[in-house]
């Protein structure tokens, strides 16, 4: 039994480290970021080499199919001279195939669906706090040195951008939300600490001025806040949620008012939200929305050129996962992937609203849906690593089986 619990904690911590590696950049630069990312991936992939799991063969067929599918699309990319054949993109693609098969492997072993240990949760708490604090210090120094509320966070070669920071911290928020929701009853201190760190994660996202992460996160939390609740418990839940939101907004307002860097970032965030609303209403122009609209219009005006076999000389990326799949792979190779994604969307909603909610399945369902929503407006297939891991778990899990 001890061995099983250790394996599960390895997956949870490895998954968190893959996300936190982006925040690790602000602690120790690119060297620490890549080191933490590598450690996290190795901890996740340890599932594939653990002797205990070798007797479970149900994942072999999917692994073979995924590998052959990947080789086929790489071969097609070379033939069509697409700009997706660089060593970096291929390595990221292999990583995602491994993440997907690891998720399938995990889902085939319901005995591993155990809760994270207190030590694992403590590590998550400590790293979340450290990453957020170092990010605030970095942002303040950047604002002071430039005197602007710009969204830049690092050099072009650092591989760190505001979308990635907002994306990963929103997923960290989801992890903390799950801890608070399912494990908070174990300890009031654990519950309140999770809430405080969730607030820090929101502040990080606001300082990136990223609208998508906040909007998608709000949708996900709203959808999942009332899963598994009976009608008589809904009103108390609404009251607690309102209190948490009020106190959280008050703390955020206080933090912004005493922090010049946060004030400028918040002003920039609100201006971007105003631009988005004005763009929808037709009263103003939003450059980000216009760029995406241009890409969408280009796709719909020229889809007949690559509908079946994909686009020759394809250049990443069109800011929408379905358009990206069709442009890169065409319907012939793209339909299998689209069907897997849609299957996982249906399963994630079913798992969340099951009468007996399972913490692990809800975690991966929330992660998948957020990653999926984010992929509708940003994130390329290679960079959206959490989509592949959570998709593997949901695709491999055909029925709800718990062992908590």
C-alpha positions in Angstrom: 0.0 0.0 0.0 2.8 2.4 0.8 4.3 1.9 -2.6 1.0 2.8 -4.3 0.7 6.0 -2.3 4.3 7.0 -3.1 3.6 6.5 -6.8 0.5 8.7 -6.7 2.4 11.5 -4.9 5.1 11.3 -7.5 2.6 12.0 -10.2 0.9 14.8 -8.3 4.2 16.5 -7.4 5.6 16.0 -10.9 2.5 17.5 -12.4 2.8 20.5 -10.1 6.5 21.0 -10.9 5.8 21.0 -14.6 3.5 23.9 -14.0 5.6 25.7 -11.4 8.7 25.6 -13.5 7.4 28.8 -15.2 7.4 30.6 -11.8 10.8 29.0 -11.1 12.2 31.3 -13.8 11.7 34.3 -11.4 13.5 32.4 -8.6 16.5 31.1 -10.5 16.3 32.1 -14.1 16.1 29.8 -17.1 18.5 27.3 -15.6 16.1 26.6 -12.7 13.1 26.7 -15.0 14.4 23.9 -17.2 15.7 21.9 -14.3 12.3 22.0 -12.5 10.6 21.2 -15.8 12.9 18.2 -16.4 12.4 16.9 -12.8 8.7 17.2 -13.1 8.5 15.4 -16.4 10.8 12.6 -15.1 8.6 12.2 -12.0 5.5 11.9 -14.3 7.2 9.5 -16.7 8.3 7.2 -13.9 4.9 5.7 -14.3 6.0 4.2 -17.6 9.0 2.4 -16.1 7.7 1.4 -12.7 7.7 -2.4 -12.4 4.4 -2.5 -10.6 2.6 -1.1 -13.6 4.2 -3.4 -16.2 1.5 -6.1 -15.7 -1.2 -3.7 -16.8 -1.3 -4.0 -20.6 -4.5 -2.1 -21.5 -2.5 1.0 -22.4 -0.2 -0.7 -24.9 -2.6 -0.5 -27.9 -3.1 3.3 -27.3 0.6 3.8 -26.9 1.3 2.1 -30.2 -1.5 4.0 -32.0 -0.3 7.4 -30.5 3.3 6.7 -31.6 2.4 5.7 -35.1 0.0 8.7 -35.4 2.8 11.0 -34.3 5.3 9.6 -36.8 2.8 9.9 -39.6 2.1 13.6 -39.0 5.8 14.3 -38.7 6.4 12.6 -42.0 3.6 14.5 -43.6 5.0 17.8 -42.1 8.3 17.1 -43.8 6.6 16.4 -47.1 4.6 19.6 -47.0 7.5 21.6 -45.7 5.6 22.8 -42.7 7.3 24.9 -40.0 6.7 22.3 -37.4 9.7 20.1 -38.0 12.3 21.9 -35.8 14.0 19.7 -33.1 12.3 21.7 -30.4 8.8 21.2 -31.7 9.5 17.5 -32.3 10.8 17.0 -28.8 7.8 18.8 -27.4 5.6 16.6 -29.5 7.3 13.4 -28.2 6.9 14.8 -24.7 3.1 15.2 -25.2 2.8 11.7 -26.6 4.5 10.4 -23.4 2.2 12.6 -21.3 -0.9 11.3 -23.0 0.1 7.6 -22.7 1.1 8.2 -19.0 -2.3 9.6 -18.4 -3.9 6.5 -20.0 -1.6 4.3 -17.9 -2.6 6.1 -14.7 -6.3 5.8 -15.6 -6.1 2.1 -16.1 -5.0 1.6 -12.5 -7.9 2.7 -10.2 -5.9 1.4 -7.2 -3.6 4.4 -7.7 -6.4 6.9 -7.3 -5.3 7.9 -3.8 -5.3 11.4 -2.2 -2.0 13.4 -2.0 -0.1 13.2 1.3 0.2 16.2 3.6 3.9 16.4 2.7 3.1 16.7 -1.0 0.5 19.4 -0.2 3.0 21.3 2.0 5.6 21.3 -0.9 2.9 22.6 -3.2 2.0 25.4 -0.8 5.6 26.4 -0.2 6.5 26.5 -3.9 3.3 28.4 -4.8 4.1 31.1 -2.2 7.8 31.4 -3.2 7.0 31.6 -6.9 4.3 34.3 -6.5 6.6 36.4 -4.2 9.5 36.3 -6.6 7.2 37.1 -9.5 5.9 40.2 -7.7 9.4 41.3 -6.9 10.4 40.8 -10.5 7.4 42.7 -11.8 7.9 45.6 -9.4 11.5 46.0 -10.4 10.5 45.9 -14.1 7.8 48.6 -13.6 10.2 50.8 -11.6 12.9 50.5 -14.2 10.7 51.1 -17.2 8.0 53.3 -15.6 5.3 51.6 -17.5 2.7 48.9 -17.0 3.8 46.8 -19.9 3.2 43.1 -20.1 6.8 42.0 -20.8 8.3 39.6 -18.2 11.6 38.5 -19.7 13.8 38.4 -22.7 12.6 36.9 -26.0 15.0 34.0 -25.6 13.8 33.1 -22.1 10.7 31.2 -23.2 8.6 33.0 -20.6 5.6 35.1 -21.6 2.5 36.5 -20.0 0.2 34.0 -21.6 2.3 31.1 -20.2 2.5 32.6 -16.7 -1.3 33.3 -16.6 -2.0 29.8 -18.0 0.2 27.9 -15.5 -0.9 30.0 -12.5 -4.6 29.4 -13.3 -3.9 25.7 -13.3 -2.1 26.1 -10.0 -5.2 27.8 -8.8 -7.3 24.8 -9.8 -5.0 22.5 -7.9 -5.4 24.6 -4.8 -9.1 24.8 -5.3 -9.3 21.0 -5.4 -7.2 20.8 -2.2 -9.5 23.3 -0.5 -12.7 21.6 -1.8 -11.9 18.0 -1.0 -9.1 18.0 1.6 -10.0 21.2 3.5 -12.2 19.2 6.0 -9.1 17.5 7.2 -7.6 20.7 8.6 -8.8 24.3 8.8 -5.3 25.5 8.4 -4.9 23.5 5.2 -8.2 25.0 3.9 -7.4 28.6 4.7 -3.9 28.3 3.4 -5.2 27.0 0.1 -7.6 30.0 -0.1 -4.8 32.5 0.6 -2.6 30.9 -2.1 -5.5 30.9 -4.5 -5.7 34.7 -3.9 -1.9 35.0 -4.6 -2.4 33.1 -7.9 -5.2 35.5 -9.0 -2.9 38.4 -8.3 -0.2 36.9 -10.4 -2.7 36.4 -13.3 -3.9 40.0 -12.9 -0.4 41.4 -13.1 0.1 39.6 -16.4 -2.9 41.5 -17.7 -4.1 38.2 -19.3 -7.9 38.3 -19.9 -8.3 34.8 -21.2 -7.0 33.0 -18.1 -9.2 35.0 -15.8 -12.3 34.5 -17.9 -11.8 30.8 -18.5 -10.9 30.2 -14.8 -14.0 32.0 -13.7 -16.1 29.8 -16.0 -14.4 26.6 -14.8 -14.8 27.5 -11.1 -18.4 28.5 -11.5 -19.2 25.2 -13.3 -17.5 23.1 -10.7 -18.4 24.9 -7.5 -21.7 23.2 -7.3 -20.9 19.8 -8.5 -22.1 17.0 -6.2 -24.1 19.4 -4.1 -27.7 18.7 -3.1 -30.3 21.5 -3.4 -30.4 22.1 0.4 -26.6 22.7 0.4 -26.6 25.1 -2.5 -27.7 28.2 -0.6 -25.0 27.8 2.2 -22.4 27.2 -0.5 -23.5 30.4 -2.3 -23.2 32.3 0.9 -19.7 31.0 1.6 -18.7 31.7 -2.0 -20.0 35.3 -1.7 -18.1 35.8 1.5 -14.9 34.4 0.0 -15.2 36.6 -3.1 -15.9 39.7 -1.0 -12.9 39.1 1.3 -10.7 38.2 -1.7 -11.7 41.3 -3.6 -11.0 43.4 -0.5 -7.5 41.9 -0.1 -6.7 42.3 -3.8 -7.8 46.0 -3.7 -5.6 46.6 -0.6 -2.6 44.9 -2.2 -3.1 47.0 -5.4 -3.4 50.2 -3.5 -0.2 49.7 -1.5 1.8 48.4 -4.5 2.6 50.8 -7.3 3.6 48.0 -9.7 0.4 46.1 -9.0 -1.7 49.3 -9.5 -0.2 49.9 -12.9 -0.7 46.3 -13.9 -4.3 46.3 -12.7 -4.9 49.5 -14.7 -3.5 47.8 -17.7 -5.6 44.8 -17.1 -8.8 46.8 -16.8 -8.0 48.7 -19.9 -7.6 45.5 -21.8 -11.0 44.3 -20.4 -12.6 47.5 -21.5 -11.1 47.0 -25.0 -12.5 43.5 -25.2 -16.0 44.7 -24.1 -15.8 47.6 -26.5 -14.8 45.2 -29.3 -17.8 43.0 -28.7 -20.1 46.0 -28.6 -18.5 47.5 -31.7 -17.6 50.7 -29.9 -13.8 50.3 -29.9 -11.0 48.3 -31.4 -9.1 45.5 -29.6 -5.8 44.7 -31.3 -5.6 41.2 -29.8 -9.1 40.3 -30.9 -8.5 41.7 -34.3 -5.4 39.6 -34.9 -7.3 36.5 -34.0 -10.2 37.5 -36.2 -7.8 38.0 -39.1 -6.5 34.4 -38.6 -10.0 33.0 -38.4 -11.1 34.9 -41.5 -8.0 33.6 -43.4 -8.9 30.1 -42.4 -12.6 30.3 -43.5 -11.7 32.1 -46.8 -9.1 29.5 -47.8 -10.1 26.2 -46.0 -10.6 24.5 -49.3 -6.8 24.6 -49.9 -6.0 22.4 -46.9 -9.3 20.9 -45.7 -8.4 17.2 -46.3 -4.6 16.9 -46.2 -3.5 20.1 -44.4 -1.7 23.3 -45.4 1.6 23.3 -47.2 4.2 25.6 -45.5 2.0 25.8 -42.4 3.3 28.3 -39.9 2.2 28.0 -36.2 -0.2 29.0 -34.8 -3.8 30.2 -35.5 -4.9 30.7 -31.9 -7.6 28.0 -32.1 -7.1 24.2 -31.5 -9.6 23.1 -34.1 -8.3 25.4 -36.8 -4.7 24.4 -35.9 -5.6 20.7 -36.3 -7.3 21.1 -39.7 -4.6 23.5 -41.0 -1.7 21.2 -39.9 -3.2 17.7 -40.4 -6.3 18.1 -42.5 -9.5 16.2 -41.8 -8.0 12.9 -42.8 -5.4 12.9 -40.0 -7.2 15.5 -37.9 -10.5 13.8 -37.3 -9.1 11.1 -34.9 -7.6 13.8 -32.7 -10.7 16.0 -32.8 -12.8 13.0 -31.8 -10.5 12.2 -28.8 -10.8 15.8 -27.7 -14.6 15.9 -27.9 -14.9 12.6 -26.2 -12.8 14.0 -23.3 -15.0 17.1 -23.1 -18.1 14.9 -22.6 -16.4 12.6 -20.1 -15.0 15.5 -18.1 -18.5 17.1 -17.6 -19.9 13.6 -16.8 -17.3 13.0 -14.2 -17.7 16.4 -12.5 -21.4 16.1 -12.2 -21.4 12.4 -11.1 -23.5 11.8 -7.9 -20.4 10.5 -6.2 -17.6 13.0 -7.2 -14.1 11.6 -7.3 -11.3 14.1 -6.4 -8.8 12.8 -8.9 -11.1 12.7 -11.8 -12.5 16.1 -11.0 -9.0 17.5 -10.8 -8.0 16.2 -14.3 -11.5 17.2 -15.6 -11.0 20.8 -14.5 -7.4 20.8 -15.8 -8.5 19.4 -19.2 -11.5 21.8 -19.6 -9.4 24.9 -18.7 -6.6 23.8 -21.1 -9.2 23.1 -23.7 -10.9 26.5 -23.3 -7.5 28.2 -23.3 -6.6 26.4 -26.6 -9.7 28.0 -28.3 -7.9 31.4 -28.2 -4.2 30.7 -27.6 -1.6 28.0 -26.9 -0.3 25.7 -29.6 -0.6 21.9 -29.4 3.0 21.4 -28.4 2.9 24.0 -25.6 -0.4 22.9 -24.1 1.2 20.0 -22.1 -1.5 19.7 -19.4 -4.1 19.2 -22.1 -2.3 16.0 -23.2 -1.8 14.5 -19.7 -5.4 15.2 -18.6 -6.7 14.0 -22.0 -4.9 10.7 -21.5 -6.5 10.3 -18.1 -10.0 11.0 -19.3 -9.7 9.1 -22.5 -8.4 6.0 -20.7 -11.0 6.2 -17.9 -14.1 4.5 -19.3 -16.0 4.4 -16.0 -16.0 6.0 -12.6 -14.1 3.9 -10.2 -12.8 5.3 -6.9 -10.4 4.0 -4.3 -9.9 6.9 -1.9 
